[in-house]
């Protein structure tokens, strides 16, 4: 789901404020924290660095917009 929302956000198909009303910002960070190492390993192994890039874009956007929710 996060990957799809990343595409929608990156392509400008939804306003970020609307997206973050129904997809909580901390959900992005929780998902990314759980899969980041796996995704990065897949990228290296298969030499495919765009794998799950929309999710990573969504996470970076979340961090930029909501720095207060980033775990210390």
HELIX and SHEET records of a PDB file:
HELIX    1   1 UNK A    2  UNK A   10  1                                   9    
HELIX    2   2 UNK A   16  UNK A   22  1                                   7    
HELIX    3   3 UNK A   25  UNK A   46  1                                  22    
HELIX    4   4 UNK A   53  UNK A   65  1                                  13    
HELIX    5   5 UNK A   67  UNK A   69  5                                   3    
END                                                                             
